[in-house]
Amino acid sequence: MIISKTKEEIELMRESALVVSRTLGMLASEIKPGTTTLKLDKLAEEHIREQNAVPGFLGLYNFPNTLCMSPNAQVVHGIPNDIPLVEGDIISIDCGAIKNGFYGDHAYTFPIGEVSEEVKKLLQVTKESLYKGINEFRAGKRVGDVGYAIQKYCEDHGYGVVRELVGHGLGKTMHEDPEMPNYGKRGRGKKFIEGMVVAIEPMINLGTKNINQLKDGWTILTADNKPSAHFEHNVALVDGKPELLSTFKYIYDALGITSNEEDKFRSKVYG
């Protein structure tokens, strides 16, 4: 059952989402060759707690860390370790936080120094597909409309769209109804209702859509060992339209990137 939120609850969820947004922005300045994912994980936990929130992933389903850190061919759910990042890597960072009893949960894939043109394009297209999906999150539309938009855009570029892992509703628990696949058929699936909040998160592979899981029980890897990208936003349905609760602004500020990609999906300006 989809749980609709009041406008007051949506504003509380925005606060939770912004804890994650600011944490990812802080990490953006720390991600460089020689840094370990374990160090970044520690910094993230401290930053979340400094914002009067608690890490949303730590202990969730017995996950051992604050961040899911997934480099290169790891799709999602990678466990932080003490292996240094190197020039040319990419790292997907998925972060969650709980504040005011609600979850925030989003992700960004960062290049480490200079990466290949092939990988740059994968990151660009995956992020663009996220906004293609968000644009379909509107009153009267259905889950399949979002999935179709993401799938078509990515497959038209020759990429593999992961099937086994999906976005989800978000609220007082991390995973609510509905599941939000990154593939689908127009007009199919559950209908969107006013006040619902979802995490839309394309997970897109440079090669095959197929995946494997490592023996640690968490880490998901592309079956052909080619890179994978992951971008995620939290979005509410407000007055029939998508309202972004999360933002990549803090990441862009840290990296000196100028972008207006979010403007049409948010009513508030973040300082």
C-alpha positions as CSV (number, residue, x, y, z in Angstrom):
1,M,0.0,0.0,0.0
2,I,1.3,3.4,-1.0
3,I,1.6,5.7,2.0
4,S,0.7,9.3,1.2
5,K,2.4,12.1,3.2
6,T,1.0,15.4,4.3
7,K,2.7,18.6,3.1
8,E,4.1,19.0,6.6
9,E,5.6,15.5,6.5
10,I,7.1,16.2,3.1
11,E,8.9,19.2,4.5
12,L,10.3,17.0,7.2
13,M,11.4,14.5,4.6
14,R,13.1,17.3,2.7
15,E,15.1,18.0,5.9
16,S,16.1,14.3,6.0
17,A,17.0,14.4,2.3
18,L,19.2,17.5,2.7
19,V,21.2,15.8,5.5
20,V,22.2,13.3,2.8
21,S,22.7,16.0,0.1
22,R,25.0,18.0,2.4
23,T,26.9,14.9,3.3
24,L,27.5,14.0,-0.3
25,G,28.6,17.5,-0.9
26,M,31.2,17.3,1.9
27,L,32.5,14.0,0.5
28,A,32.9,15.5,-3.0
29,S,35.8,17.6,-1.7
30,E,37.4,14.5,-0.1
31,I,37.2,12.1,-3.0
32,K,40.6,11.9,-4.7
33,P,43.3,9.3,-5.6
34,G,44.8,7.7,-2.4
35,T,41.7,8.2,-0.3
36,T,40.1,5.0,1.1
37,T,36.3,4.4,1.1
38,L,36.6,3.5,4.8
39,K,37.9,7.0,5.5
40,L,35.1,8.5,3.6
41,D,32.6,6.3,5.5
42,K,33.9,7.7,8.8
43,L,33.7,11.3,7.6
44,A,30.1,10.7,6.5
45,E,29.0,9.2,9.8
46,E,30.4,12.2,11.7
47,H,28.8,14.7,9.3
48,I,25.4,13.1,9.5
49,R,25.5,13.0,13.3
50,E,26.6,16.7,13.4
51,Q,23.3,17.5,11.6
52,N,21.3,15.9,14.5
53,A,20.5,12.9,12.3
54,V,21.6,9.3,12.4
55,P,23.0,7.1,9.6
56,G,20.2,5.4,7.8
57,F,22.1,2.4,6.5
58,L,24.3,1.5,9.5
59,G,22.7,-1.7,10.9
60,L,19.9,-1.7,8.4
61,Y,19.4,-5.3,7.5
62,N,22.7,-5.7,9.4
63,F,24.6,-3.6,6.9
64,P,28.0,-2.8,8.6
65,N,28.6,0.8,7.5
66,T,27.2,4.3,6.9
67,L,27.8,4.3,3.2
68,C,27.4,1.9,0.3
69,M,30.6,2.4,-1.6
70,S,30.7,0.8,-5.0
71,P,33.7,1.4,-7.3
72,N,34.0,0.6,-11.0
73,A,32.2,-2.7,-11.8
74,Q,30.4,-2.8,-8.5
75,V,26.8,-1.7,-9.1
76,V,25.5,-1.1,-5.5
77,H,25.9,-2.2,-1.8
78,G,29.7,-2.2,-1.8
79,I,31.2,-2.3,1.7
80,P,33.8,0.4,2.5
81,N,37.4,-0.9,2.9
82,D,41.0,0.4,3.2
83,I,41.9,0.0,-0.5
84,P,43.0,3.4,-1.9
85,L,41.1,4.9,-4.8
86,V,43.2,5.5,-7.9
87,E,43.1,7.8,-10.8
88,G,40.5,6.7,-13.4
89,D,38.3,4.9,-10.9
90,I,34.6,5.8,-10.5
91,I,32.9,5.4,-7.1
92,S,29.1,5.2,-6.5
93,I,28.2,6.5,-3.1
94,D,24.8,5.7,-1.7
95,C,24.0,7.4,1.6
96,G,21.0,7.4,4.0
97,A,20.0,9.4,7.0
98,I,17.2,9.5,9.5
99,K,15.9,12.8,10.9
100,N,12.5,13.6,12.4
101,G,11.7,9.9,12.0
102,F,11.9,10.0,8.2
103,Y,14.6,8.6,5.8
104,G,16.6,10.5,3.2
105,D,18.4,8.3,0.7
106,H,20.2,9.2,-2.5
107,A,23.3,8.4,-4.5
108,Y,25.9,9.9,-6.9
109,T,28.7,8.4,-8.9
110,F,31.9,10.3,-8.8
111,P,34.9,10.1,-11.2
112,I,38.3,9.9,-9.5
113,G,40.5,12.3,-11.3
114,E,40.4,11.9,-15.1
115,V,38.3,9.0,-16.4
116,S,37.9,7.6,-19.9
117,E,35.5,9.2,-22.4
118,E,33.6,6.0,-22.5
119,V,33.0,6.1,-18.7
120,K,32.3,9.9,-18.7
121,K,29.5,9.2,-21.2
122,L,28.1,6.4,-19.0
123,L,27.9,8.8,-16.0
124,Q,26.3,11.5,-18.1
125,V,23.7,9.3,-19.7
126,T,22.8,7.6,-16.4
127,K,22.3,11.0,-14.7
128,E,20.3,12.3,-17.6
129,S,18.1,9.2,-17.4
130,L,17.3,10.0,-13.7
131,Y,15.7,13.3,-14.8
132,K,13.9,11.5,-17.7
133,G,12.3,9.3,-15.0
134,I,11.5,12.1,-12.6
135,N,9.7,14.0,-15.4
136,E,7.2,11.1,-15.6
137,F,6.5,11.1,-11.9
138,R,3.2,13.0,-12.2
139,A,-0.5,12.6,-11.2
140,G,-2.3,10.2,-13.5
141,K,0.8,8.4,-14.5
142,R,2.1,5.0,-13.4
143,V,5.2,3.2,-12.3
144,G,5.8,1.8,-15.7
145,D,6.0,5.3,-17.2
146,V,9.0,6.2,-15.1
147,G,10.7,2.8,-15.8
148,Y,10.0,3.0,-19.5
149,A,11.6,6.5,-19.8
150,I,14.8,5.4,-18.0
151,Q,15.1,2.1,-19.9
152,K,14.5,3.6,-23.3
153,Y,17.0,6.4,-22.8
154,C,19.8,4.2,-21.5
155,E,19.2,1.3,-23.9
156,D,19.2,3.7,-26.9
157,H,22.7,4.5,-25.8
158,G,23.6,0.8,-25.8
159,Y,23.7,0.3,-22.0
160,G,22.5,-2.5,-19.8
161,V,19.6,-1.6,-17.4
162,V,19.8,-3.7,-14.2
163,R,16.6,-5.6,-13.5
164,E,17.0,-7.2,-10.1
165,L,17.5,-3.9,-8.2
166,V,14.9,-1.1,-8.2
167,G,14.0,2.2,-6.6
168,H,11.3,2.4,-4.0
169,G,8.9,4.4,-1.9
170,L,10.4,6.2,1.0
171,G,9.1,7.4,4.4
172,K,9.4,6.3,8.0
173,T,10.9,3.1,6.7
174,M,13.6,2.9,4.0
175,H,11.7,0.8,1.6
176,E,8.0,1.5,1.1
177,D,5.5,0.7,-1.7
178,P,5.8,1.0,-4.6
179,E,8.9,-0.6,-6.1
180,M,10.2,1.7,-8.9
181,P,12.0,-0.4,-11.5
182,N,14.2,1.3,-14.1
183,Y,12.5,-0.6,-16.9
184,G,8.8,-1.1,-17.8
185,K,5.9,-0.4,-20.1
186,R,4.0,2.8,-20.4
187,G,0.7,2.8,-18.5
188,R,1.5,-0.2,-16.4
189,G,2.0,-0.6,-12.7
190,K,0.6,1.3,-9.7
191,K,-0.8,4.7,-10.2
192,F,0.9,7.7,-8.6
193,I,-1.0,9.5,-5.9
194,E,-0.7,12.9,-4.3
195,G,1.7,13.1,-1.4
196,M,3.7,9.9,-2.2
197,V,7.5,10.1,-1.9
198,V,9.9,7.8,-3.9
199,A,13.5,7.2,-4.5
200,I,14.2,7.0,-8.2
201,E,17.6,5.5,-8.9
202,P,18.8,4.3,-12.3
203,M,21.5,1.6,-12.0
204,I,23.1,1.4,-15.5
205,N,25.9,-0.8,-16.8
206,L,28.3,0.0,-19.6
207,G,27.9,-3.6,-20.9
208,T,25.5,-6.4,-19.9
209,K,22.5,-5.8,-17.7
210,N,23.3,-9.0,-15.8
211,I,24.8,-9.0,-12.3
212,N,26.4,-11.2,-9.7
213,Q,26.6,-11.0,-6.0
214,L,29.8,-11.4,-4.0
215,K,30.2,-13.9,-1.2
216,D,30.0,-11.0,1.4
217,G,26.2,-11.1,0.8
218,W,26.1,-7.5,-0.2
219,T,28.2,-6.4,-3.1
220,I,26.6,-6.4,-6.5
221,L,28.9,-6.7,-9.5
222,T,28.3,-6.5,-13.2
223,A,28.6,-9.9,-14.8
224,D,31.1,-8.8,-17.4
225,N,33.1,-6.7,-15.0
226,K,32.5,-3.5,-16.9
227,P,31.7,-0.2,-15.0
228,S,28.3,0.7,-13.6
229,A,26.8,4.0,-12.7
230,H,24.2,4.9,-10.1
231,F,22.3,8.2,-9.4
232,E,19.4,8.7,-7.1
233,H,17.0,11.4,-6.0
234,N,14.2,11.6,-3.5
235,V,11.0,13.0,-5.1
236,A,7.5,13.9,-3.7
237,L,4.3,14.2,-5.7
238,V,3.1,17.7,-4.8
239,D,0.2,19.4,-6.6
240,G,0.4,16.7,-9.2
241,K,4.0,17.3,-10.1
242,P,7.4,16.0,-9.1
243,E,9.1,18.0,-6.3
244,L,12.8,17.2,-5.6
245,L,13.5,16.9,-1.9
246,S,17.2,16.0,-2.5
247,T,19.7,18.1,-4.4
248,F,23.1,17.6,-6.1
249,K,23.8,21.4,-5.5
250,Y,26.3,20.8,-2.7
251,I,28.2,18.3,-4.8
252,Y,28.3,20.8,-7.7
253,D,29.4,23.6,-5.4
254,A,32.3,21.5,-4.2
255,L,33.4,20.5,-7.7
256,G,32.8,23.8,-9.4
257,I,30.0,22.5,-11.6
258,T,27.3,24.8,-12.9
259,S,23.9,23.1,-13.6
260,N,20.2,23.9,-14.0
261,E,19.1,20.3,-14.4
262,E,17.1,20.3,-11.1
263,D,15.4,23.7,-11.5
264,K,12.1,22.5,-13.1
265,F,11.7,19.9,-10.4
266,R,12.0,22.0,-7.2
267,S,10.2,24.9,-5.7
268,K,12.9,25.8,-3.1
269,V,16.4,27.3,-3.6
270,Y,19.0,25.8,-1.3
271,G,21.8,28.0,0.1
